[in-house]
């Protein structure tokens, strides 16, 4: 898949230095991935889940569930748009109503 934009991931890895290796691992796996849908994506990323308004974004656990990477995937075009990188606590506040 084509990832838009790698620089955003590098920036997140700089801001959250302890996540850098995990972000790179995710990037390399996603770049080689050619999933056609969520079910196929979960063969590579078993914890990937749909989130957001209308479940149009995909959430990935990064660094053993310490962080969440939120992306939009256009499977037909094989493009991944990076939307957000959140700590687990910030993700819970935003997507789970603080639970």
Backbone torsions as a table, in degrees:
resi	resn	phi	psi	omega
1	UNK	NA	152.6	176.0
2	UNK	-92.6	129.9	-174.8
3	UNK	-109.9	123.7	-179.4
4	UNK	-112.2	111.0	0.3
5	UNK	-126.5	139.5	-178.9
6	UNK	-59.2	-35.8	-179.6
7	UNK	-58.3	-36.7	178.3
8	UNK	-61.2	-42.4	177.7
9	UNK	-64.6	-41.2	178.0
10	UNK	-61.3	-41.9	178.3
11	UNK	-61.5	-44.1	178.0
12	UNK	-61.9	-40.1	178.5
13	UNK	-65.1	-25.5	176.1
14	UNK	-79.1	-44.2	-179.9
15	UNK	-64.9	-44.9	-179.4
16	UNK	-111.5	75.5	-171.1
17	UNK	-55.7	-33.3	-179.6
18	UNK	-69.6	-10.3	179.7
19	UNK	-98.1	-6.5	-170.8
20	UNK	-52.6	-49.6	-178.2
21	UNK	-64.5	-40.2	-179.7
22	UNK	-67.9	-38.2	177.1
23	UNK	-64.1	-42.6	178.0
24	UNK	-63.4	-42.6	176.9
25	UNK	-58.3	-46.4	179.3
26	UNK	-59.8	-46.4	-178.8
27	UNK	-58.0	-47.8	-178.0
28	UNK	-65.2	-40.5	176.6
29	UNK	-65.5	-45.5	-177.9
30	UNK	-65.7	-38.1	179.9
31	UNK	-59.7	-35.9	-179.7
32	UNK	-85.7	-12.9	-175.6
33	UNK	-73.1	143.0	176.6
34	UNK	-133.6	37.9	-178.1
35	UNK	-61.9	145.2	178.7
36	UNK	-99.9	-9.1	-178.7
37	UNK	-167.2	177.7	-177.2
38	UNK	-62.4	-39.9	-179.6
39	UNK	-59.4	-43.4	177.7
40	UNK	-69.3	-38.1	178.6
41	UNK	-59.9	-37.5	-179.3
42	UNK	-68.9	-12.8	173.2
43	UNK	-68.3	-31.1	177.7
44	UNK	-95.7	-38.4	-177.6
45	UNK	-124.4	83.0	-173.0
46	UNK	-58.6	-26.7	-177.2
47	UNK	-95.1	3.7	178.5
48	UNK	-59.1	138.3	-178.1
49	UNK	-145.8	153.3	178.0
50	UNK	-82.4	139.6	-179.3
51	UNK	-143.6	174.7	173.3
52	UNK	84.1	176.3	179.8
53	UNK	-58.4	118.2	179.7
54	UNK	73.8	12.2	-179.8
55	UNK	51.4	45.8	-178.4
56	UNK	-99.3	1.2	178.4
57	UNK	-118.6	158.4	178.2
58	UNK	-116.6	137.0	-178.8
59	UNK	-109.5	134.5	176.8
60	UNK	-120.0	137.5	172.3
61	UNK	-78.5	130.8	179.8
62	UNK	-120.8	138.4	179.8
63	UNK	56.2	56.4	175.2
64	UNK	59.0	40.2	174.9
65	UNK	82.0	9.7	176.8
66	UNK	-77.7	-30.2	-177.0
67	UNK	-131.5	161.4	175.7
68	UNK	-126.9	130.5	174.9
69	UNK	-106.8	121.8	-178.6
70	UNK	-107.8	126.0	-178.3
71	UNK	-134.7	165.1	169.2
72	UNK	-114.8	128.9	-178.5
73	UNK	-112.5	127.2	172.6
74	UNK	-104.0	94.5	-172.4
75	UNK	-61.6	-42.9	-176.6
76	UNK	-60.2	-39.2	-179.8
77	UNK	-90.6	-8.7	-178.3
78	UNK	59.4	46.7	179.7
79	UNK	-123.2	138.8	176.9
80	UNK	-119.6	123.8	176.5
81	UNK	-102.8	123.2	178.4
82	UNK	-76.6	125.0	-179.7
83	UNK	-105.3	-54.1	-174.8
84	UNK	-149.0	155.4	172.0
85	UNK	-132.1	116.0	-172.4
86	UNK	-126.3	150.5	168.9
87	UNK	-68.2	162.8	178.7
88	UNK	-57.8	-42.5	-179.4
89	UNK	-63.9	-44.1	179.4
90	UNK	-66.0	-38.0	176.6
91	UNK	-60.8	-45.6	-179.2
92	UNK	-60.3	-43.4	178.0
93	UNK	-61.3	-45.1	-173.2
94	UNK	-78.5	-44.2	-171.7
95	UNK	-103.6	-14.3	-177.0
96	UNK	-120.0	13.1	179.1
97	UNK	64.4	27.6	177.9
98	UNK	81.7	4.1	-179.2
99	UNK	-72.4	NA	NA
